[in-house]
Amino acid sequence: MNIKVRIATRDDAEEIARFNVIYAKKITDKNLNLQTTKEGVHQVFSRFNNGFYIVAEIDGKIVGQTMITREWSDWNNGAYYCIQGIYTNHIENEELIHDAIYDKAKSLAKEHNEVCGLRLYVDKNDKESQKLYENLGMKLTPYLLYEESFKE
């Protein structure tokens, strides 16, 4: 099996949106509106500051993805690449795909001197993914994430 991991292009937007809807339902039990999600994905491609996507393919078919955003740290005088969760629909090779996407994100981050590290968002109930991230060498931070949403 050959896993190809690359930065996504606009041509991948529809598939990314579909993955996002499935991922949200599976991990958080949220029902995302596909059309709203498609528009959101297109906004990532429209504005560089919104981030970028990494996709994994097997035989030319997307089997995994993540979105990377940047978070500036004045404490470190650098930016973190924030991995917005990694999703794969290829169960039998889930861990390999997961690792390949993470490795690509880490490799891209290390290419830029202003990137000081990686951060990752994972649902607190997604114990399976948490274990995968720990196996990759990531450590749980003491920070909790709070938010106030204006669109629900």
C-alpha positions as CSV (number, residue, x, y, z in Angstrom):
1,M,0.0,0.0,0.0
2,N,1.3,3.4,-1.0
3,I,0.1,6.4,1.0
4,K,0.6,9.8,-0.7
5,V,0.3,12.8,1.6
6,R,0.2,16.3,0.1
7,I,-1.1,19.8,0.6
8,A,-4.7,19.9,-0.7
9,T,-5.9,22.0,-3.6
10,R,-9.2,23.7,-4.5
11,D,-10.0,20.5,-6.5
12,D,-10.2,18.6,-3.1
13,A,-12.7,21.1,-1.5
14,E,-15.9,19.0,-2.1
15,E,-14.3,15.9,-0.7
16,I,-12.9,17.8,2.3
17,A,-16.3,19.2,3.1
18,R,-17.9,15.7,3.0
19,F,-15.2,14.4,5.3
20,N,-15.8,17.2,7.7
21,V,-19.5,16.4,8.0
22,I,-18.7,12.7,8.6
23,Y,-16.0,13.5,11.1
24,A,-18.1,16.0,13.1
25,K,-20.9,13.4,13.4
26,K,-18.6,10.5,14.3
27,I,-16.5,12.4,16.9
28,T,-18.8,15.0,18.4
29,D,-22.2,13.8,17.3
30,K,-22.8,17.2,15.5
31,N,-24.8,17.4,12.4
32,L,-23.1,19.9,10.2
33,N,-24.8,21.5,7.2
34,L,-23.0,20.3,4.1
35,Q,-23.5,23.5,2.2
36,T,-22.2,25.7,5.0
37,T,-19.3,23.4,5.4
38,K,-18.5,23.6,1.7
39,E,-18.5,27.4,1.9
40,G,-16.2,27.2,4.9
41,V,-13.8,24.9,3.1
42,H,-13.7,27.3,0.1
43,Q,-12.9,30.2,2.5
44,V,-9.8,28.3,3.6
45,F,-8.6,28.2,0.0
46,S,-9.6,31.8,-0.6
47,R,-7.7,33.3,2.3
48,F,-4.2,32.0,3.1
49,N,-4.5,33.3,6.7
50,N,-7.4,30.8,7.3
51,G,-5.0,27.9,7.0
52,F,-4.5,25.0,4.6
53,Y,-5.4,21.3,4.3
54,I,-3.3,18.2,4.1
55,V,-4.8,15.1,2.5
56,A,-3.7,11.5,2.3
57,E,-4.5,9.4,-0.7
58,I,-4.4,5.7,-1.6
59,D,-4.7,4.9,-5.3
60,G,-5.6,8.5,-6.0
61,K,-8.6,8.5,-3.6
62,I,-8.6,10.7,-0.5
63,V,-8.6,8.6,2.6
64,G,-7.6,11.1,5.3
65,Q,-7.3,14.8,6.0
66,T,-6.6,17.6,8.4
67,M,-6.7,21.4,8.4
68,I,-3.7,23.4,9.7
69,T,-4.1,26.8,11.1
70,R,-1.5,29.1,12.6
71,E,-1.5,30.6,16.1
72,W,1.0,33.2,17.0
73,S,2.8,32.9,20.3
74,D,4.4,36.1,21.6
75,W,5.9,34.0,24.4
76,N,7.9,32.0,21.9
77,N,8.2,34.7,19.1
78,G,6.9,32.1,16.7
79,A,3.8,30.4,15.3
80,Y,2.3,27.1,16.2
81,Y,0.9,24.9,13.4
82,C,-2.5,23.9,14.9
83,I,-3.8,20.6,13.6
84,Q,-7.5,20.7,13.6
85,G,-8.0,17.0,14.2
86,I,-7.0,14.2,11.7
87,Y,-9.7,12.2,10.1
88,T,-9.4,9.0,8.1
89,N,-12.1,6.8,6.6
90,H,-9.7,3.9,5.9
91,I,-10.2,1.9,9.1
92,E,-7.8,-1.0,8.3
93,N,-4.9,1.5,7.8
94,E,-6.1,4.3,10.1
95,E,-3.0,4.5,12.2
96,L,-0.6,4.5,9.2
97,I,-2.6,7.3,7.5
98,H,-2.9,9.2,10.8
99,D,0.9,9.0,11.3
100,A,1.6,10.0,7.7
101,I,-0.6,13.1,7.9
102,Y,1.0,14.1,11.2
103,D,4.5,13.5,9.8
104,K,3.7,15.8,6.8
105,A,2.4,18.5,9.1
106,K,5.5,18.3,11.2
107,S,7.8,18.3,8.2
108,L,6.1,21.4,6.8
109,A,6.3,23.1,10.1
110,K,10.0,22.4,10.4
111,E,10.6,24.0,7.0
112,H,9.7,27.4,8.4
113,N,11.9,29.0,11.0
114,E,9.0,31.0,12.4
115,V,7.1,27.9,13.4
116,C,7.9,27.0,17.0
117,G,5.8,23.8,17.3
118,L,2.7,21.8,16.7
119,R,-0.6,22.0,18.6
120,L,-3.6,19.7,18.1
121,Y,-7.3,20.0,18.8
122,V,-8.9,16.7,19.8
123,D,-12.4,16.1,21.3
124,K,-12.1,15.3,25.0
125,N,-14.2,12.2,24.5
126,D,-12.1,10.9,21.5
127,K,-9.9,8.6,23.6
128,E,-8.8,6.6,20.5
129,S,-7.3,9.6,18.8
130,Q,-5.8,10.9,22.0
131,K,-3.9,7.6,22.3
132,L,-2.7,7.9,18.6
133,Y,-1.4,11.4,19.3
134,E,0.4,10.3,22.5
135,N,2.0,7.5,20.5
136,L,3.3,10.2,18.1
137,G,5.1,11.9,20.9
138,M,2.6,14.7,21.6
139,K,1.9,15.6,25.2
140,L,-1.3,16.7,26.9
141,T,-1.0,20.4,27.9
142,P,-2.4,21.9,31.0
143,Y,-4.6,24.3,28.9
144,L,-8.4,23.9,28.4
145,L,-10.1,25.5,25.5
146,Y,-13.1,27.8,26.0
147,E,-15.1,29.4,23.3
148,E,-18.1,31.5,22.8
149,S,-19.8,30.7,19.5
150,F,-21.9,33.2,17.5
151,K,-23.2,30.7,15.0
152,E,-25.0,27.6,16.3
